[in-house]
Structure formats: C-alpha cells, structure tokens
Amino acid sequence: GDEPRRVNWLERGGEYGRQIPEMKSDDPLDHLDDPNLYFHCIQIETIAEGYNSGRTYYLKAEREDLCHKLVKDLSRLSKASRRRREELTRFQRSQERIRKMYNSEFYQKVSALIIIANFAQSIVEAQLVGARDDADVRDGIEELFTNVNMGVTLIFLVELIVNAYGHWFKEFVNNPWSWLDVFVVSTSLLSFGMMKIPTSVIRFMRAIRIVRLFNRFTELRKLITALTLSILPMFNAFMILLLILSIYAIMGVSFFGREYPDDFMVFDRAFIALFRITAGDTWVPSLPVLYDNGSLNWRGASFVISYIMVVNWIILQVISIVL
C-alpha cells in the first residue's frame, strides 16, 4: 500500500484536530461547502507516485472517542514504521533509495520514452531495409541499426539490474512484469551474436520490446490485467462458438458434400468455409444462391442464413455484451 502523504482529523467547522506527528498540515479544508458533514472524519492523502496515485480518502467515525482512537492508532503505526526504517541495514537503505528512484514518475516516463523511441527506430529499420535493392546499402543500414540496438539493449540491461537491485528478491521474482523484462533483455542479448539467430527473428525480438511499455503506464497495466482476467470467460464463450461452428460444418458435409465438394467435401473444408462467414465473408463461394434455371436454392440459402443468424447475429453479439 501507499505511505500516507498527509493524515488530518477534521472537527466541526472544518478545523484541524490532532494530527499524525511529522506529517504536513498546510492544506486547510476550508473549501468544504458543509464541514459539518465531515464531523469526526479522517482525511488520508496518498503520494502521487504510489499505488493509489495521490487519491484522497475519508474515514468517518461514529463517535469522537473512536476518532481519537483511530488517530492514536495511526500515530502508533507511523512511529513503528519509522522505527523499522531506522533498523534497516546499509544494503536495505540503499535498496530502498534505488527502489524509490526506479518507481518515481520521472524515471518511468524517461524509460517509456526510450522504449517508444526504440520501437519507432524498429519501424524505420523495417521500412529502409526492405526498400533498398542495393545489397551494400542495405548491409550498411542493418549495421547502423544493429549498433543503435546494441546501445539500447545495454540501457535496458542497466535498467533491469537497477530494478532487480531495488526489488530483490521476493518482490522482483513474484512480479510477472519483471520476468517480461528479463525475457526481452535476454532475447535481445542473444540476438547480438551469442547464438546464430535468423535476421527476421532478431527484428521480431527487437519489436517486442514495446510490450515493456505496458508496465510503465498505470492505465495500460490495468487494461492488460483486465484482459488477462477475461481469458477464461472468453475461452468458455469461444468454446461454445467452436461447438456450434463444428455442428454446422458436419451438417454442411452431410447436406452438400457431394453437390459442392469444393467447400463441403470434408469437415475441414466446411469448417473453414463457415469460419470465413464468421470472419466477415457474406456467403460460401461454391454454394449458389440461384440454380442455373433461375430458381432459388432454398436448401443452401436456408443453411447459410440460419448459420449467419445463429452465429453472427446472436452468439457473437451475446459474447461481446457479456465480455
């Protein structure tokens, strides 16, 4: 959790009561429209760089004595925290300083800018290398970008060492984003001659560095966390979709396998033909809407229309609403 930036006890009239020792109290709350609403309340302001991003919280006690007790407990916890800090070893103190520097907003923004710049450089490299017909010019461009990438990789390696030092051991090992950093940096190092890796794979390894950006911005991290938590519900929903698609594919082989073998001779062809409709195609190519004499192909039309209604109009829409 966050270390509180300021804890205030509000009394009737918006005036301060007792406050936690050694905490600032230079921000009076006179702007409150009705201070009586905050009678016997505790105001807790968190640090901007912490998990709560500088949010302010209010705790209201039922009676004045309970409010006094809460302030006393917070004061006791604050003193205990300072005592624990004083008992830290020299290594632990240096580790805490490094951790604060690494988690600071300025450091994270600089790191994010480096990652974005490196990703932009990968885009430029892919454009220039692929557009040059002269082998010598292409080799020169690749060498230039290789040197640039080596410098960026060394920066990322130093950053990883700083992260490991500041959060070692349990906090670093239990953080999946740290393992992502280890994977990206190690694969980048392997691409510089430690192993014979194809050029295409090397470019891919460089491009995936951008995923480290997700750990630098809180909102992106929240989005990735939400997507991760939705994997299981999405898997169950798509299993239902796969089941219905397979049932229709078996029906297609049974009804149209001999007449239209291009798309319905075997199960895999029928599955792909129907999946193409799910992905946006409007019809099965080999299944005519009209016969040669101009009459409607009721059997084929009913099959495809029912599939579109069940899968595209119902199942996919329900999945999108639920998820």
Protein Blocks (a to p, Z undefined) as FASTA:
>chain_A
ZZdfbdcdddehhiacdddehiacfbccklpmblmlmgoiacddddfklmnnopacdddd
fbfklmmmmmmmmmmmmmmmmmmmmmpcfklmmmmmmmmmmmpmklmmmmmmmmmmmmmm
mmmmmmmmmmpmblklmmmmmmmmmmmmmmmmmmmmmmmmmmmmmmcfklmmmpmklmmm
mmmmmmmmmmnopaccdfklmmmmmmmmmmmmmmmpmklmmmmmmmmmmmmmmmmmmmmm
mmmmmmmmmmmmmmmmmmmmmlmmpmmlmmmmmmmmmnopabdfklcfbdfkopacfklm
mmmmmmmmmmmmmmmmmmmmmZZ
